[in-house]
Amino acid sequence: MIANIQKIQNQTSDKKLTGRLYNIKPVTHDENFVFSIGIFCVDLNAQPMVCGLISINECREFNSDKELAFDAIENGLMSNYMKSSLISLTVILSEAKLLHDAKMLSNNEFVSMFLTVRSKFQQKFRTLRNSYMKHLAETNRINKNSLNRLRADLAALTIEN
């Protein structure tokens, strides 16, 4: 994250970033929350990669975390606090974009805020992903005994061949 912010100061690619952010708008507490967050994340993740601010691996990692977080949301594992926190991040970035469009915020400041919000989104998605993985383990009764049994079954299969 810090390396990306330092990289910004040496690049001009941040000028390209703001012209393509069509989906950076505040999200609300409605029935389309997951869809709205998904649309918001299109610009949040894809545009920095296109502009060379993040690597393709960072983009893929974000998408992976996002998809598992959405599974967690669909399974009711997201708290109201987490939902409000994600909404707050969309509002912050939307306001920063408006200030930048009004020439009240420099490119470097905007890109720094953009990458910070993206990082916070990824942290929240990872928290949701971890909750979902724990939920799956509990639902499917996965534990160390399951792992040992799986290894034994795999060993038996390799011996047969």
C-alpha positions as CSV (number, residue, x, y, z in Angstrom):
1,M,0.0,0.0,0.0
2,I,2.7,2.5,1.0
3,A,4.8,1.4,-2.0
4,N,1.8,2.1,-4.3
5,I,1.3,5.6,-2.8
6,Q,5.0,6.4,-3.3
7,K,4.8,5.1,-6.8
8,I,1.9,7.5,-7.5
9,Q,4.2,10.5,-6.9
10,N,6.5,9.3,-9.6
11,Q,3.9,8.5,-12.2
12,T,1.4,10.4,-14.3
13,S,-1.0,7.5,-14.7
14,D,-3.1,9.0,-11.9
15,K,-4.4,11.5,-14.4
16,K,-6.0,8.6,-16.4
17,L,-7.6,7.2,-13.3
18,T,-10.3,9.8,-12.6
19,G,-11.7,10.1,-16.1
20,R,-12.9,6.5,-16.1
21,L,-14.6,6.2,-12.7
22,Y,-18.2,6.0,-13.8
23,N,-19.4,3.7,-10.9
24,I,-18.0,5.6,-7.9
25,K,-21.2,6.6,-6.3
26,P,-22.5,6.3,-2.7
27,V,-24.2,2.9,-2.0
28,T,-27.3,2.8,0.3
29,H,-29.0,0.3,2.6
30,D,-31.4,-1.2,0.1
31,E,-32.3,-4.5,-1.3
32,N,-29.7,-4.1,-4.1
33,F,-26.8,-3.7,-1.7
34,V,-24.7,-6.6,-3.0
35,F,-25.3,-5.5,-6.6
36,S,-24.5,-1.9,-5.9
37,I,-21.2,-2.8,-4.0
38,G,-20.3,-5.1,-6.9
39,I,-20.7,-2.3,-9.5
40,F,-18.8,0.1,-7.2
41,C,-16.0,-2.4,-7.0
42,V,-15.7,-2.7,-10.8
43,D,-14.0,0.8,-10.9
44,L,-12.4,0.3,-7.5
45,N,-10.5,-2.7,-8.7
46,A,-10.2,-2.6,-12.5
47,Q,-9.2,1.0,-13.1
48,P,-6.1,1.0,-10.9
49,M,-4.9,-2.1,-12.7
50,V,-5.5,-0.5,-16.1
51,C,-3.6,2.5,-15.0
52,G,-0.7,0.5,-13.7
53,L,-1.2,1.4,-10.0
54,I,-1.8,-2.2,-9.0
55,S,-0.7,-5.5,-10.5
56,I,-2.9,-8.1,-12.1
57,N,-2.3,-10.4,-9.2
58,E,-3.5,-7.8,-6.7
59,C,-6.6,-7.3,-8.9
60,R,-7.2,-11.1,-8.9
61,E,-6.7,-11.3,-5.2
62,F,-9.2,-8.5,-4.6
63,N,-11.8,-10.2,-6.9
64,S,-11.3,-13.5,-5.1
65,D,-11.8,-11.9,-1.7
66,K,-14.8,-10.0,-3.1
67,E,-16.6,-13.1,-4.5
68,L,-16.2,-15.0,-1.2
69,A,-17.3,-12.0,0.7
70,F,-20.5,-11.8,-1.4
71,D,-21.1,-15.5,-0.6
72,A,-20.8,-14.6,3.1
73,I,-23.3,-11.7,2.6
74,E,-25.7,-14.0,0.9
75,N,-25.5,-16.5,3.8
76,G,-26.3,-13.7,6.3
77,L,-22.8,-13.5,7.8
78,M,-22.4,-9.7,7.5
79,S,-23.2,-7.5,10.5
80,N,-25.0,-4.2,10.2
81,Y,-21.8,-2.6,11.4
82,M,-19.9,-4.1,8.5
83,K,-22.6,-3.0,6.1
84,S,-22.5,0.6,7.4
85,S,-18.7,0.6,7.2
86,L,-18.7,-0.4,3.6
87,I,-21.4,2.2,2.8
88,S,-19.2,4.8,4.6
89,L,-16.3,3.9,2.4
90,T,-18.4,4.4,-0.8
91,V,-19.5,7.8,0.5
92,I,-15.9,8.9,1.3
93,L,-14.6,7.9,-2.1
94,S,-17.6,9.5,-3.9
95,E,-17.0,12.8,-2.1
96,A,-13.3,12.6,-2.9
97,K,-14.1,12.1,-6.5
98,L,-16.5,15.1,-6.5
99,L,-13.9,17.3,-4.9
100,H,-11.3,16.1,-7.4
101,D,-13.7,16.8,-10.3
102,A,-14.2,20.3,-8.9
103,K,-10.4,20.8,-8.8
104,M,-10.4,21.1,-5.0
105,L,-8.3,17.9,-4.6
106,S,-5.0,17.2,-6.3
107,N,-4.5,14.1,-8.4
108,N,-2.0,12.7,-5.9
109,E,-4.3,13.2,-3.0
110,F,-7.2,11.6,-4.8
111,V,-5.3,8.6,-5.9
112,S,-3.9,8.2,-2.4
113,M,-7.4,8.3,-1.0
114,F,-8.6,5.9,-3.7
115,L,-6.0,3.3,-3.0
116,T,-6.6,3.7,0.8
117,V,-10.3,3.1,0.3
118,R,-9.6,0.1,-2.0
119,S,-7.3,-1.3,0.7
120,K,-10.0,-0.9,3.4
121,F,-12.5,-2.6,1.1
122,Q,-10.1,-5.5,0.7
123,Q,-9.6,-5.8,4.5
124,K,-13.3,-5.9,5.0
125,F,-13.8,-8.5,2.2
126,R,-11.1,-10.6,3.8
127,T,-12.9,-10.5,7.1
128,L,-16.1,-11.6,5.5
129,R,-14.2,-14.3,3.5
130,N,-12.8,-15.7,6.7
131,S,-16.2,-15.7,8.4
132,Y,-17.6,-17.5,5.4
133,M,-14.8,-20.1,5.4
134,K,-15.3,-20.7,9.1
135,H,-19.1,-21.0,8.4
136,L,-18.4,-23.6,5.7
137,A,-16.1,-25.6,8.0
138,E,-18.8,-25.6,10.7
139,T,-21.6,-26.4,8.3
140,N,-19.7,-29.3,6.7
141,R,-18.2,-30.4,10.0
142,I,-14.7,-30.1,8.7
143,N,-12.0,-30.5,11.3
144,K,-8.5,-32.1,11.8
145,N,-10.1,-35.6,11.8
146,S,-11.7,-34.9,8.5
147,L,-8.3,-33.8,7.1
148,N,-6.6,-36.9,8.4
149,R,-9.3,-39.2,7.0
150,L,-9.0,-37.4,3.6
151,R,-5.2,-38.0,3.6
152,A,-5.7,-41.6,4.5
153,D,-8.2,-42.0,1.7
154,L,-5.8,-40.4,-0.7
155,A,-3.0,-42.6,0.4
156,A,-5.2,-45.7,-0.1
157,L,-6.0,-44.5,-3.7
158,T,-2.3,-44.0,-4.6
159,I,-1.5,-47.5,-3.2
160,E,-4.2,-49.1,-5.4
161,N,-2.8,-47.6,-8.5
